[in-house]
Amino acid sequence: MPHKSDTGGLTIGVLSPYLSGYYFGALLTELHRNAFASNVQLLSVRAGRRQPISLPLSIDLVDGWIVVLECVSAELLDSLVASGKPVVSIGHNFQRPDVMSVESDNRQAIGAAVDYLVADGHRSIACVGKFDEHDIQQRLIGFRSALARHGLPSYPALELHTDGYGYAAGRHGVGKLLAGTERFTAVLACTDLIAAGVVDALQASGLRVPEDVAVIGYDNMPLTRTLHPALASIDQNMPRLTQTALESVCEQARFGKRQGGLVLVENAFIPRASCSPSLSEASSCLEPPQQQISADEHANDLTIGYEVTKDLISADFAKVLERMWVLAPYLEWACIGAWDDFGESVDHLRIDDVIDLQTPDSRQLLDKSVPIAAFPPLDHLPQVPCKERFATVVPILFNSRWTVLAVTACHRTEAEIARYATLMHYIDLLSVALERSLLDEDNRRRENNIRELADELDRTNRSLEERVRSRTRSLEEKNEELSALNARLSQTQEQLVQSEKLASIGQLAAGVAHEINNPIGFIHSNFGSLKRYLDQVFAVVAAFEAAETTLTDEHVREKLRATREEMELDFLKTDIPELMDECQDGLARVRKIVQDLKDFSHVDQSSEWQWADIHRGIDSTLNIINSEIKYRADIVKEYGDIPEIECLPSELNQVIMNLVINASHAMEARRGTITLRTGREGDHVWIEVEDQGCGISKENLQRIFDPFFTTKPVGKGTGLGLSLSYGIVQRHGGNISVRSEMGQGSTFRIVLPIVRTEHTSSLTSTTGHRQPVPNT
């Protein structure tokens, strides 16, 4: 051990995946015992997979690092080495020239156990363990080497890989061995807990230990002496292991040098009754000395554990802080730090609470932000005269929110060092309590958010209701205007009936009235839907209002969520505006129909040319007329790759609507398919509407684009749809054509230029085959 004058005043950081438990508690206890003897202060940080410490916590506060097992990432190890401070690992070889590794000589220890079994007459020996861990792999290698040294074969069937290190893994593993074909007379288990499971499983199957099967464990845990028979095991010589690591890191820190390589510490095989019938239960010739704690000290520890565990169950943050005082005889102070927004800024954390456990009622808010490399803030915390101070840092992760608990204490006696593992167990319990407290805080925040959401939803519903009433009044006014327009058109029709020439104009007016009825139908239908939707919205609102006073009840919250999902509230929020848009579109179409009549007569013609997506226009048109065609035909879209074109989008939509509605009427009593296709040919795009209807006779094929021509009964059609469509396509410089066979259906094809030209091409419609389109 280094002399105090050589190592005194140094602070060594320890990174370990756990701070308590048998292996880690015993290892850290021995580290503290050696540090105490060398006047070295330790600062231990809990690391590992559960809280993957990738942040350089406390890095400015230490003179060197001891890393236990493989508990740090490669990036963090690089940071530790780059800081210029020495790094020594225990139990894992990082195989780096700048990091010294101190390990138990697992191969030698297992070899000693095999030697003992062979000398006792065993020739068929099984090995059980979790072989994917570094130290267990070394034990497996040592097992195979020892068998080979004695000229014994290594049977793969007797090397059983388990999925854990505990008792259950041992019971399950030996069951597989017994079910196999290879016989065995001894089992080497890679941990004591696995060995305990092996012993129980063997005895449960009717085999005697050690008369039928000898069993040896590894770690020399206290339970080895309480089993029946007492379990033979391998002691890892924790004092020497930790002493070697501490001496190395202190020497490197003091002299400013780096040293790599691997140092192996010899372990001791301890035979007990489980490995040979010749050994008695009391055999302890190689037993290591045990630290004893008095009955009073043990009772006091149990009292502390009871108080801490009781408040852990309650998950009350305030009680957790108060319970720190139970540890006052062993701790100096506790400090809690947190990140306000972990992920955005991680180089500093805020100190929330500082508790001087030597002074009653001294909890205070430091209200200070410190770099994580300098946490815990030792210069800003209560000072004590004890030189043998050690600090422990426990990071806590919850929902991507980090909190750090730090405590300090002193080692004044050997008994206090012996109690270290128990003290760390209680610190772990306190950290779990803090995690549960954070969970409780998060739940309360969620409840508040739900209340705020309910209030916001209520306000939104009231606002939506008012908007619906306003728009309803507006639509009613427009309906009155439409009714007046219908009356005027009817009056005009009666006046024009007096002459044959005016009769055709009367037919035109009747067509306008017919076209007006379609958008009015949309409005009437949509308002029926609106009423149902509003009833559902009111049901959701009522459900939220009824739940306001019982939101903390999980059953009620579930019922509220179910009601919201059943009513499809999100769907209503999107569908109601769409319905209103459809109503407005219907009114706009009424005005557009009248304008189209003027355009057809070359009166007051206006242009609003723009670039538009044909596919989007087709889709919107199909949505509008869905109720007209859904009971007659199925729509199939075969869209090609076409660019936007310069056009009057609303007029082209009118053409598509006329063609699709005509196609659906052509189905008559049988349901069929309407296919819409698009494509590009040079500087033009084309649109086809194909149906599986009754077809058009050859005599009618020549007249279908004539104004007022229709094959429908009187009152069923005006003959304006295709005529208006023809005029719209002509105005775009395009061509509309039709192919049809009786009983087979019809195909209408529209060809339009991509870019509008000043001189509109005079493309005429054809029947039977489309007319070639010239390049523009």
C-alpha positions in Angstrom: 0.0 0.0 0.0 1.4 3.5 -0.8 2.6 5.5 2.1 0.5 8.4 3.2 3.1 10.8 2.3 3.0 9.4 -1.3 -0.7 9.4 -1.8 -2.2 11.8 0.8 -4.5 14.5 -0.5 -5.5 12.7 -3.7 -9.1 12.3 -4.7 -9.9 9.2 -6.9 -13.1 8.8 -8.8 -14.8 5.4 -9.1 -17.3 4.6 -11.9 -19.3 1.5 -11.1 -22.6 0.1 -12.5 -23.9 -0.5 -8.9 -22.9 0.9 -5.6 -24.4 -1.9 -3.4 -25.1 -5.6 -3.7 -22.7 -8.4 -2.8 -20.0 -8.1 -5.5 -20.1 -4.3 -6.0 -20.7 -3.6 -2.4 -17.8 -5.8 -1.3 -15.5 -4.3 -4.0 -16.3 -0.7 -3.1 -16.0 -1.5 0.6 -12.5 -2.8 0.1 -11.7 0.3 -2.0 -12.8 2.5 0.8 -10.8 0.4 3.3 -7.6 0.8 1.3 -8.3 4.5 0.6 -8.9 5.1 4.3 -5.5 3.5 5.1 -3.8 5.7 2.4 -5.5 9.0 3.3 -7.1 9.1 -0.2 -10.6 10.4 -0.7 -13.0 8.6 -3.0 -15.8 10.0 -5.2 -18.0 7.2 -6.5 -20.4 7.7 -9.4 -23.1 5.1 -10.3 -22.8 4.4 -14.1 -23.9 1.5 -16.3 -26.5 0.5 -18.9 -29.4 1.6 -16.7 -28.1 5.2 -16.7 -25.5 5.4 -19.5 -23.3 8.2 -18.2 -22.0 9.8 -21.3 -21.5 13.1 -19.5 -18.2 14.0 -17.7 -19.7 14.2 -14.2 -17.2 15.3 -11.5 -14.3 15.0 -13.9 -12.7 18.2 -12.5 -12.9 17.0 -8.9 -10.7 13.9 -9.1 -7.0 13.2 -9.8 -7.7 9.8 -11.4 -10.3 7.2 -12.2 -11.1 3.6 -11.3 -13.6 2.0 -13.7 -15.4 -1.1 -12.5 -16.2 -3.6 -15.2 -17.4 -2.3 -18.6 -19.7 0.4 -17.3 -18.6 3.3 -19.5 -19.0 3.9 -23.2 -16.0 4.2 -25.5 -16.7 7.9 -25.9 -16.7 8.6 -22.2 -13.5 6.5 -21.7 -11.9 8.7 -24.4 -13.0 11.8 -22.5 -11.5 10.4 -19.2 -8.2 9.6 -20.9 -8.1 12.9 -22.8 -8.5 14.8 -19.5 -4.9 13.8 -18.8 -5.8 11.9 -15.6 -4.9 8.2 -15.2 -7.5 5.5 -15.6 -7.4 2.0 -14.1 -10.0 -0.6 -14.7 -11.1 -3.4 -12.4 -12.6 -6.7 -13.8 -12.4 -5.7 -17.5 -9.5 -5.4 -19.9 -10.1 -2.4 -22.3 -6.9 -3.4 -24.1 -5.7 0.2 -24.3 -2.0 1.2 -23.8 -3.1 4.1 -21.7 -5.5 2.2 -19.4 -4.2 -0.3 -16.9 -6.5 -3.3 -16.2 -6.5 -5.2 -12.9 -8.4 -8.5 -13.0 -8.9 -11.6 -10.9 -7.0 -14.5 -12.4 -10.2 -16.3 -13.3 -8.3 -19.0 -15.3 -6.0 -19.8 -12.4 -8.8 -20.0 -9.9 -11.0 -22.3 -12.1 -7.9 -24.4 -12.8 -7.4 -24.9 -9.1 -11.0 -26.1 -8.7 -10.6 -28.5 -11.6 -7.4 -29.8 -10.1 -9.2 -30.5 -6.8 -12.0 -32.4 -8.5 -9.7 -34.5 -10.6 -7.6 -35.4 -7.6 -10.9 -36.5 -5.9 -11.6 -38.9 -8.8 -13.9 -36.9 -11.1 -13.5 -37.3 -14.8 -16.7 -35.9 -16.2 -17.2 -32.2 -15.1 -19.8 -29.7 -16.3 -19.4 -25.9 -16.4 -22.5 -23.6 -16.1 -22.5 -19.8 -16.6 -23.4 -16.8 -18.7 -20.4 -17.1 -21.1 -20.9 -13.9 -23.0 -19.4 -11.8 -20.2 -15.7 -11.1 -20.2 -14.8 -12.5 -16.7 -17.1 -15.6 -17.3 -15.4 -16.2 -20.6 -12.0 -16.3 -18.8 -13.4 -18.9 -16.4 -14.6 -21.0 -19.3 -11.2 -20.8 -20.9 -9.5 -21.8 -17.6 -11.9 -24.7 -17.3 -11.0 -26.1 -20.7 -7.3 -25.6 -20.2 -7.4 -27.4 -16.9 -9.2 -30.4 -18.5 -6.7 -30.5 -21.3 -3.8 -30.4 -18.7 -5.2 -33.5 -17.1 -5.8 -35.2 -20.5 -9.6 -35.0 -20.1 -11.9 -34.2 -23.1 -14.1 -31.1 -23.2 -17.6 -32.0 -24.0 -19.7 -29.1 -25.6 -22.9 -30.7 -24.1 -21.4 -30.2 -20.6 -20.7 -26.5 -21.2 -24.1 -24.9 -20.5 -24.7 -21.2 -21.3 -27.3 -19.6 -19.0 -29.3 -16.4 -19.6 -28.5 -15.0 -16.2 -26.3 -15.1 -13.1 -28.9 -16.0 -10.5 -30.5 -18.9 -8.7 -33.2 -19.5 -11.4 -30.5 -19.8 -14.1 -28.8 -22.5 -12.1 -32.0 -24.6 -11.6 -32.9 -24.3 -15.2 -29.4 -25.1 -16.4 -28.9 -28.2 -14.4 -32.3 -29.4 -15.7 -30.9 -29.3 -19.2 -27.8 -31.1 -18.1 -29.9 -33.9 -16.5 -32.0 -34.2 -19.7 -28.9 -34.6 -21.9 -27.0 -37.8 -22.8 -23.6 -36.9 -21.3 -23.2 -38.0 -17.7 -21.4 -35.8 -15.2 -20.2 -36.2 -11.6 -19.3 -32.6 -10.8 -20.5 -29.1 -11.7 -18.5 -25.9 -11.8 -20.8 -22.9 -11.6 -19.5 -19.5 -12.6 -21.4 -17.7 -9.7 -22.4 -18.7 -6.2 -26.1 -18.0 -7.0 -26.0 -20.3 -10.0 -24.4 -22.9 -7.8 -27.2 -22.6 -5.2 -29.8 -23.2 -7.9 -27.8 -26.2 -9.1 -27.6 -27.8 -5.6 -31.4 -27.4 -5.1 -32.2 -28.8 -8.5 -29.9 -31.8 -8.1 -31.4 -32.6 -4.6 -34.9 -32.1 -6.0 -34.2 -34.8 -8.7 -33.0 -37.3 -6.0 -29.3 -36.8 -6.4 -27.0 -36.3 -3.4 -24.5 -33.5 -3.1 -21.6 -34.2 -3.0 -21.9 -38.0 -3.0 -23.5 -38.2 -6.5 -22.5 -34.8 -7.9 -20.0 -32.4 -6.5 -20.7 -28.6 -6.9 -18.4 -25.6 -6.7 -19.4 -21.9 -7.0 -17.5 -18.7 -7.6 -17.4 -15.4 -5.6 -17.5 -16.8 -2.0 -20.7 -15.0 -1.0 -21.9 -15.2 2.6 -24.6 -17.6 1.5 -22.0 -20.2 0.7 -21.8 -20.9 4.5 -25.5 -21.1 5.0 -26.3 -23.7 2.3 -26.6 -27.3 3.1 -24.1 -28.6 2.3 -21.8 -25.6 2.7 -20.9 -24.5 -0.8 -17.3 -24.7 -2.0 -16.3 -21.5 -3.8 -13.6 -19.3 -5.1 -12.7 -16.1 -3.3 -11.7 -13.2 -5.6 -9.4 -11.6 -3.0 -11.1 -8.3 -3.1 -8.6 -6.7 -0.7 -5.7 -7.4 -3.0 -7.7 -6.6 -6.2 -8.7 -3.1 -4.9 -5.3 -2.4 -3.3 -3.5 -3.1 -6.6 -5.9 -0.8 -8.6 -5.7 2.0 -6.0 -1.9 1.8 -5.8 -1.6 2.0 -9.6 -4.0 5.0 -10.1 -2.4 6.9 -7.2 1.1 6.3 -8.4 0.2 7.5 -11.9 -1.6 10.5 -10.6 1.2 11.5 -8.3 4.0 11.2 -10.8 2.0 12.3 -13.8 2.7 9.2 -15.9 0.5 6.8 -17.8 0.8 3.0 -17.6 -1.2 0.3 -19.4 -1.1 -3.4 -19.4 -2.8 -6.2 -17.4 -2.3 -7.2 -13.8 -3.8 -10.5 -12.6 -4.6 -11.0 -8.9 -4.5 -14.7 -7.8 -7.7 -16.0 -6.3 -8.2 -18.7 -3.6 -10.2 -21.9 -4.0 -12.0 -22.7 -0.8 -13.1 -26.3 -0.5 -16.3 -27.0 1.5 -18.6 -29.9 2.0 -20.4 -29.5 -1.4 -17.3 -30.7 -3.3 -16.2 -33.7 -1.4 -17.8 -36.2 1.1 -14.5 -36.1 3.0 -15.0 -32.4 4.1 -17.2 -31.6 7.1 -19.6 -28.8 7.3 -17.3 -27.0 9.7 -14.2 -27.2 7.4 -12.8 -23.7 7.1 -9.0 -24.1 6.7 -8.8 -21.4 4.0 -11.7 -19.2 5.1 -10.9 -15.5 4.8 -11.5 -13.3 7.9 -15.0 -11.9 8.2 -16.0 -8.4 9.4 -18.4 -8.6 12.3 -21.1 -6.1 13.2 -22.6 -6.0 16.6 -26.3 -6.9 17.3 -27.0 -3.3 18.2 -25.5 -2.0 15.0 -27.4 -4.6 13.0 -30.7 -3.6 14.7 -30.0 0.1 14.0 -29.3 -0.7 10.3 -32.6 -2.6 10.1 -34.5 0.4 11.6 -32.9 2.8 9.0 -33.9 0.3 6.2 -37.5 0.1 7.5 -37.9 3.9 7.6 -36.4 4.5 4.2 -38.4 1.6 2.6 -41.6 2.9 4.2 -41.2 6.3 2.5 -40.1 4.7 -0.7 -43.5 3.0 -0.9 -45.3 6.3 -0.3 -43.2 8.0 -3.1 -43.5 11.4 -1.3 -40.6 13.7 -2.3 -40.8 15.7 0.9 -40.7 12.6 3.1 -37.7 11.3 1.1 -35.8 14.5 1.9 -36.9 14.3 5.6 -35.8 10.7 5.7 -32.3 11.8 4.9 -32.0 12.6 8.6 -32.2 8.9 9.4 -28.8 8.7 7.8 -27.4 11.7 9.7 -25.1 9.6 11.9 -23.3 8.3 8.7 -23.6 11.2 6.2 -22.5 14.8 6.3 -24.7 16.4 3.6 -26.9 15.6 0.6 -27.2 17.6 -2.5 -29.7 17.4 -5.4 -29.0 18.8 -8.9 -31.1 18.8 -12.0 -31.1 19.8 -15.6 -33.9 22.2 -16.6 -33.9 21.0 -20.2 -31.9 17.9 -20.6 -30.9 17.5 -24.3 -30.8 21.2 -25.0 -28.0 22.2 -22.5 -26.2 19.5 -20.6 -22.9 21.2 -19.6 -24.5 22.8 -16.5 -27.0 21.7 -13.9 -29.0 23.6 -11.3 -28.5 22.8 -7.6 -32.0 22.3 -6.2 -31.5 21.3 -2.6 -28.6 21.2 -0.1 -29.2 19.4 3.2 -26.6 19.7 6.0 -27.3 16.5 7.8 -25.2 17.6 10.8 -27.4 20.6 11.4 -31.2 20.2 12.0 -33.6 22.0 9.6 -30.8 23.2 7.4 -32.4 22.4 4.0 -31.7 25.3 1.6 -31.9 26.1 -2.0 -28.5 27.0 -3.3 -30.0 28.4 -6.5 -26.8 28.0 -8.3 -25.9 26.6 -11.7 -22.6 24.6 -11.8 -20.7 22.8 -14.6 -21.4 19.1 -14.5 -17.6 18.6 -14.5 -17.5 20.3 -11.0 -20.5 18.5 -9.5 -21.0 18.1 -6.6 -20.0 21.7 -5.7 -17.8 20.9 -2.7 -16.6 24.5 -2.3 -20.2 25.7 -1.8 -21.3 23.0 0.6 -21.0 22.6 4.4 -17.4 21.9 5.4 -16.4 19.4 8.0 -13.0 18.7 9.6 -12.9 15.0 8.7 -10.1 14.3 6.2 -11.3 10.8 5.4 -14.3 12.2 3.4 -15.8 10.3 0.5 -18.6 11.4 -1.9 -21.2 9.3 -3.8 -23.0 10.6 -6.9 -26.2 8.8 -8.1 -27.7 9.9 -11.4 -31.4 9.3 -11.8 -33.2 9.2 -15.2 -36.9 9.5 -15.7 -38.7 10.3 -19.0 -35.5 11.8 -20.4 -35.2 14.1 -17.3 -32.0 13.8 -15.3 -31.6 14.4 -11.6 -28.4 13.8 -9.6 -28.3 12.9 -5.9 -24.9 13.5 -4.2 -23.9 12.6 -0.6 -20.7 12.8 1.4 -19.6 11.0 4.6 -16.5 10.2 6.6 -14.8 7.0 7.5 -13.6 7.4 11.1 -13.5 3.8 12.1 -13.2 0.3 10.6 -16.8 -0.4 11.6 -18.0 2.6 9.5 -16.1 1.2 6.5 -17.7 -2.3 7.1 -21.1 -0.6 7.0 -20.4 1.1 3.6 -22.2 -1.5 1.5 -25.3 -1.2 3.7 -25.2 2.6 3.5 -25.0 2.5 -0.3 -28.0 0.1 -0.3 -30.0 2.8 1.5 -28.7 5.5 -0.9 -30.0 3.3 -3.8 -33.4 3.1 -2.1 -33.5 6.9 -1.7 -32.6 7.3 -5.4 -35.5 4.9 -6.3 -37.8 7.0 -4.1 -36.7 10.1 -6.0 -37.5 8.4 -9.3 -41.0 7.5 -8.0 -41.4 11.1 -6.7 -40.6 12.3 -10.2 -43.1 9.9 -11.6 -45.8 11.3 -9.2 -44.9 14.8 -10.2 -45.1 13.9 -13.9 -48.6 12.4 -13.3 -49.8 15.6 -11.6 -48.5 17.6 -14.5 -50.3 15.4 -16.9 -53.5 15.8 -15.0 -53.2 19.6 -15.1 -52.5 19.4 -18.8 -55.7 17.3 -19.3 -57.7 19.9 -17.3 -56.3 22.7 -19.5 -57.0 20.6 -22.6 -60.6 20.1 -21.5 -61.0 23.8 -20.9 -59.5 24.7 -24.2 -61.8 22.1 -25.9 -64.8 23.6 -24.3 -63.8 27.1 -25.5 -63.2 25.7 -29.0 -66.5 24.0 -29.1 -68.3 27.2 -28.1 -66.5 29.1 -30.7 -67.2 26.4 -33.3 -70.9 26.5 -32.4 -71.0 30.2 -32.9 -69.2 30.0 -36.3 -71.7 27.3 -37.4 -74.6 29.5 -36.5 -73.1 32.4 -38.4 -72.5 30.4 -41.5 -75.9 28.8 -41.3 -77.5 32.3 -41.3 -75.3 33.2 -44.3 -76.4 30.1 -46.2 -80.0 30.7 -45.4 -79.7 34.2 -46.9 -78.1 32.7 -50.0 -80.8 30.1 -50.3 -83.3 32.9 -50.3 -81.4 34.6 -53.1 -81.3 31.3 -55.0 -85.1 30.9 -54.6 -85.6 34.4 -56.0 -83.3 33.6 -58.9 -85.3 30.4 -59.6 -88.5 32.4 -59.6 -87.1 34.9 -62.1 -85.9 32.1 -64.4 -89.3 30.5 -64.4 -91.0 33.8 -65.2 -88.6 34.3 -68.1 -89.3 30.8 -69.4 -93.1 31.5 -69.5 -92.5 34.7 -71.5 -90.3 33.0 -74.0 -92.8 30.1 -74.7 -94.8 32.5 -76.8 -92.5 32.0 -79.8 -90.7 29.0 -81.4 -87.4 30.9 -81.2 -87.9 31.7 -77.5 -88.8 28.1 -76.8 -85.1 27.1 -77.1 -84.2 29.8 -74.6 -86.9 28.4 -72.3 -85.2 25.0 -72.5 -81.9 26.8 -71.5 -83.6 28.3 -68.5 -85.0 24.9 -67.5 -81.5 23.5 -67.7 -80.2 26.3 -65.5 -82.9 25.4 -62.9 -81.9 21.8 -63.1 -78.3 22.6 -62.5 -79.1 24.9 -59.6 -81.0 22.0 -57.9 -77.8 20.0 -57.6 -75.8 22.4 -55.4 -79.0 23.1 -53.4 -79.2 19.4 -52.8 -75.6 19.4 -51.5 -76.4 22.2 -49.1 -79.5 20.4 -47.8 -77.6 17.1 -47.3 -74.6 18.8 -45.7 -76.8 20.6 -43.1 -78.3 17.2 -42.1 -74.8 15.9 -41.5 -73.8 19.1 -39.6 -76.7 18.6 -37.2 -75.6 15.0 -36.4 -72.0 16.1 -36.0 -72.9 18.9 -33.7 -75.0 16.5 -31.5 -71.8 14.3 -31.2 -69.7 17.3 -30.4 -72.1 18.2 -27.6 -71.9 14.7 -26.3 -68.1 14.9 -26.1 -68.4 18.3 -24.3 -70.9 16.8 -21.9 -68.6 13.9 -21.2 -65.6 16.2 -20.4 -67.7 18.4 -18.2 -69.0 15.4 -16.2 -65.4 14.2 -15.8 -63.9 17.5 -14.5 -64.4 16.6 -10.8 -63.2 13.0 -11.2 -60.2 13.3 -13.5 -58.0 11.6 -10.9 -60.0 8.4 -11.2 -58.3 6.1 -13.7 -61.6 4.4 -14.7 -63.3 7.8 -15.4 -60.3 9.0 -17.4 -60.5 5.8 -19.4 -64.2 6.3 -20.0 -63.5 9.9 -21.2 -60.8 8.7 -23.6 -63.2 6.0 -24.9 -66.0 8.5 -25.4 -63.7 10.9 -27.3 -62.5 8.0 -29.5 -66.0 6.7 -30.1 -67.2 10.1 -31.2 -64.2 10.6 -33.5 -63.7 14.2 -32.3 -60.6 14.7 -34.4 -62.6 13.6 -37.5 -65.4 16.1 -36.7 -62.9 18.9 -36.5 -61.7 18.3 -40.0 -65.0 17.2 -41.6 -67.2 20.2 -40.5 -65.0 22.7 -42.3 -65.0 20.5 -45.4 -68.8 20.4 -45.3 -69.0 24.2 -45.1 -66.5 24.4 -48.0 -68.8 22.1 -50.1 -71.8 24.3 -49.4 -69.9 27.4 -50.5 -68.7 25.5 -53.6 -72.3 24.6 -54.4 -73.3 28.3 -54.3 -70.3 29.2 -56.4 -71.3 26.7 -58.9 -74.8 28.2 -59.2 -73.3 31.5 -60.0 -70.8 29.9 -62.4 -73.6 28.1 -64.3 -75.2 31.4 -65.1 -71.8 32.8 -66.1 -71.2 29.8 -68.4 -74.5 30.5 -70.1 -73.3 34.1 -70.8 -70.0 32.8 -72.0 -71.7 30.3 -74.3 -73.5 33.3 -75.9 -70.3 35.3 -76.0 -71.7 37.8 -73.5 -69.6 39.5 -70.8 -66.8 36.9 -71.2 -64.1 37.0 -68.5 -60.8 35.2 -68.0 -59.0 34.1 -64.9 -56.3 31.9 -66.3 -53.9 30.2 -63.9 -51.6 27.2 -63.6 -53.5 24.3 -62.0 -53.0 20.6 -61.1 -55.5 18.6 -63.2 -55.4 15.6 -60.8 -56.3 17.8 -57.9 -59.3 19.3 -59.9 -60.5 15.8 -60.8 -60.3 14.6 -57.2 -62.2 17.6 -55.9 -64.9 17.2 -58.5 -65.3 13.5 -57.7 -65.6 14.4 -54.0 -68.4 16.9 -54.8 -70.5 14.5 -56.9 -69.8 11.4 -54.8 -73.4 11.2 -53.6 -74.6 11.3 -57.2 -72.5 8.4 -58.4 -71.6 6.2 -55.5 -74.8 4.1 -55.8 -74.3 3.7 -59.6 -70.7 3.1 -60.3 -67.2 2.5 -58.9 -64.4 5.0 -59.7 -61.0 3.8 -60.9 -58.2 6.4 -61.3 -55.3 5.7 -63.6 -53.3 8.9 -63.4 -50.2 9.4 -65.5 -47.2 11.8 -64.9 -48.5 15.2 -66.2 -47.4 18.7 -65.4 -49.6 21.6 -64.3 -51.3 23.4 -67.2 -52.5 27.0 -67.8 -56.3 26.9 -67.7 -59.5 28.0 -66.1 -59.7 25.3 -63.3 -63.3 25.8 -62.4 -64.4 25.3 -66.0 -62.4 22.2 -66.5 -63.9 20.9 -63.2 -67.4 21.5 -64.7 -66.4 19.4 -67.8 -65.2 16.5 -65.6 -68.4 16.7 -63.6 -70.6 16.6 -66.6 -68.8 13.6 -68.2 -68.7 11.6 -65.0 -72.4 12.2 -64.2 -73.3 11.3 -67.7 -71.2 8.1 -67.4 -73.0 7.1 -64.2 -76.4 7.7 -65.8 -75.3 5.5 -68.7 -75.0 2.5 -66.3 -78.8 2.5 -66.0 -80.0 -0.2 -63.7 -76.7 -2.1 -63.4 -73.6 -1.1 -61.5 -70.4 -0.6 -63.4 -67.0 1.1 -63.4 -66.0 4.6 -64.4 -62.3 4.9 -65.2 -60.4 8.2 -65.4 -57.1 8.3 -67.1 -54.5 11.0 -67.7 -51.3 11.3 -69.7 -49.0 13.5 -71.7 -48.3 13.7 -75.4 -45.7 16.3 -76.3 -47.0 19.8 -75.5 -50.4 18.5 -74.6 -52.1 16.6 -71.8 -55.1 14.3 -72.2 -57.9 13.1 -70.0 -60.2 10.1 -70.6 -63.5 9.2 -69.0 -64.5 5.6 -69.8 -67.7 4.0 -68.7 -69.3 0.5 -69.0 -72.7 1.9 -69.8 -75.2 1.3 -72.6 -73.2 3.2 -75.2 -74.3 5.7 -77.8 -76.0 4.9 -81.1 -74.3 6.0 -84.4 -77.1 8.4 -85.3 -76.9 10.1 -81.9 -73.1 10.1 -81.9 -73.1 13.0 -84.4 -75.4 15.2 -82.3 -74.2 14.7 -78.7 -72.4 18.1 -78.6 -75.4 20.1 -80.0 -77.1 22.5 -77.5 -80.3 21.0 -75.9 -79.8 17.6 -77.5 -80.6 14.8 -75.0 -81.7 11.2 -75.2 -83.2 11.4 -71.7 -87.0 11.6 -71.0 -88.6 15.1 -70.7 -87.7 16.7 -67.4 -84.7 14.4 -66.9 -82.1 16.3 -68.9 -81.5 19.6 -70.7 -78.9 18.7 -73.3 -76.6 21.5 -72.0 -73.9 19.4 -70.2 -71.9 18.2 -73.2 -72.6 21.4 -75.2 -71.2 23.5 -72.3 -68.3 21.1 -72.0 -67.5 21.4 -75.7 -67.4 25.2 -75.4 -65.1 25.1 -72.4 -62.6 22.8 -74.1 -62.7 24.9 -77.3 -62.0 28.0 -75.2 -58.9 26.2 -73.9 -57.6 25.5 -77.4 -58.3 21.8 -76.9 -60.3 19.0 -78.4 -63.0 16.7 -77.0 -63.8 13.4 -78.7 -65.8 10.2 -78.0 -65.6 6.5 -78.9 -68.6 4.4 -78.2 -70.2 1.0 -79.0 -73.7 0.0 -78.1 -73.8 -2.2 -75.1 -70.0 -1.8 -74.5 -69.8 1.7 -73.1 -68.3 5.0 -74.1 -64.9 6.8 -73.8 -64.7 10.6 -73.8 -61.2 12.0 -74.5 -60.1 15.6 -73.8 -56.8 17.0 -75.2 -55.5 20.3 -73.8 -52.4 22.4 -74.4 -50.0 22.7 -71.5 -49.4 26.4 -72.2 -52.2 28.7 -73.3 -51.5 30.5 -76.6 -52.8 33.9 -77.6 -54.4 32.5 -80.7 -56.7 29.7 -79.6 -56.4 26.6 -81.8 -59.7 25.7 -83.5 -59.8 22.0 -82.7 -63.1 20.5 -83.5 -64.7 17.5 -81.8 -64.8 14.2 -83.6 -66.7 10.9 -83.1 -65.5 7.4 -83.3 -61.8 8.3 -83.3 -60.0 11.3 -81.9 -58.6 14.0 -84.2 -54.8 14.3 -84.2 -53.6 17.3 -82.1 -51.1 19.6 -83.7 -48.0 20.7 -81.9 -48.4 24.2 -80.4 
